[in-house]
Amino acid sequence: MALEITDANFEELVLKSKQPVLIDFWAAWCGPCRMVGPVVEELSKDFEGKAIVGKVDVDQNSAISSNFGIRNIPTLLFFKDGQVVDKHVGVAPKATLAAKLEALLA
């Protein structure tokens, strides 16, 4: 299951992670977010032990969202060594997101 990333645990779970991290910025009222949600959950299972996959509710965690300039959701950010290295805005097929995450494992 994807981790719940919050303003409080962001630094520990994302910035200090030794593994690549995928974060889904979403909101409960967002239709496209509900389409991406199950894909993110699948990726969290597929990459368990290899990467961190988490979700940030933009309505509850405005600090993280504004720090990264999240204007449209869903936005998926890919982190490596605490830095954003890739980004996808909008709905994407699982294969596209998995390929981006796979590339960070190399």
N, C-alpha and C positions, 0 to 999 in steps of 0.2 A: 504494500500500500504506500502511496506517495506520502512523504512527510509533510506535516503542516509547518510551514516556515512563517515566522512572525517577526515583528520588529525586534522582539526580545531575544530570539534565538538565531537570528540571521547571521551574525558574525561568526558564532560558534559552528553552525551547521554548513555555512556556505563559504565564507571568506577563509576559514581555517581548514577547510576540507582538503585532504590529501588526494581525494578522488575527484573526477570531473563531476559537475553538478548541472542538472537541468531544472529550471524553475518555471512553472506555469503561473503567470499572473492572471487572475480570473476574478469573477464575481458571480454570485448566485443568480442574479437577474439577467445575465448575459447568455443569449441563445448560442452563439458560436462557442462560448466557453464550455457549455454543456456537451457540445459535439467533441471537443478536444479532450475533455475530462477522462473519458474511458480509455483513450489512447495513452494518456499520461499514466494512468493506473497500470496499463499493460506494460509500459516501458519500465515502470518501477519494479515490476516482477522480473522482466527480462534482464534488467541490468543490476539486479540485487547482488551486492557484494563487489560490484565493479564500478558503480557510479551512484551518486545520490540523486534521487528524483523527488522534487517537492512542489508544493503549491502555495502561493501567496494570495490570500483574499485581499484584493485592493481596497475594499471598503473598511476592513478592520486593521490594515497595516499601511497607513498612508505614508509613513516615513520611508520605507523601502521603495514604495512605488514612485514617490517624488524624487528620491535619490537617483533612480535609474531612468527618470523621464518617461515613465509609462503613461502614454496618452490613449492608446487603443488596447483593447483586450479581445481575445487572449493574446498576450505577448509571452513568448518563451525565450528565456535567456539561458545561454550555455556558459558556464564558468569553468576555468581551469586555473589552478593556483591563485584563486581569489580574484581573478580578473574576468570580465565579460569577453568572450572570444567569438561568440556567434549569437545571432538573434533571429527569431522568426515571429512575424506578426500575422495573426489570423489563423484560420483552420489549415491544418496540414495533415497529409496521410502519415500513418505510423512509420512507413519505410523512410520517409524524408527525415523525420525527427530521429529515428534510430540511426540512420547513416551519420547524422551530425554528431550524435553522442558517441558512436563507434569511432569516429575520426579522432576524438579527444582521448581515447584509450591508448592510442598508438604511442 
